C-alpha cells in the first residue's frame, strides 16, 4: 500500500472501523485487514523481523491514528495484543 492509499484509508471512517473489527477478530477481513491483524501485534511489541521498513512505518502510523481516534478500540487492541 502506498502512503497516499494509507492516508485515504485512515480518512475513511467506515473502512477503518472494518479493519479494526478485523484486527480484533470481531468482523470479516480483506487482504489489508489480514496483513494488519498479522503484523500489528509484532510492531506493537517492538519487533517485526518480516516487516519492511515501509510496513513498519505505516503500521506505526495506523496504530497511532487508532489510538487517537478510536480510543475504546485501541484499549481492546492493547489488551488483546499488548
Residue pairs with C-beta under 8 A, 6 or more apart in sequence:
1 9
1 32
1 58
3 58
6 58
6 61
6 62
9 15
9 16
9 19
9 32
10 16
10 61
10 62
10 65
16 65
16 66
16 69
16 70
17 70
18 27
18 28
18 30
18 33
19 32
19 33
19 36
20 66
20 70
20 73
20 77
21 27
22 28
22 29
22 30
22 33
22 34
22 36
22 37
23 33
23 36
23 37
23 40
23 77
24 73
24 76
24 77
24 80
25 37
25 80
29 37
36 59
36 62
39 48
39 50
39 51
39 55
39 59
40 59
40 62
40 63
40 77
40 81
41 81
42 48
42 49
42 50
42 51
43 51
43 56
43 59
43 60
43 63
44 63
44 77
44 78
44 81
44 82
45 81
45 82
48 55
48 56
48 59
51 59
63 77
66 73
66 74
66 77
67 74
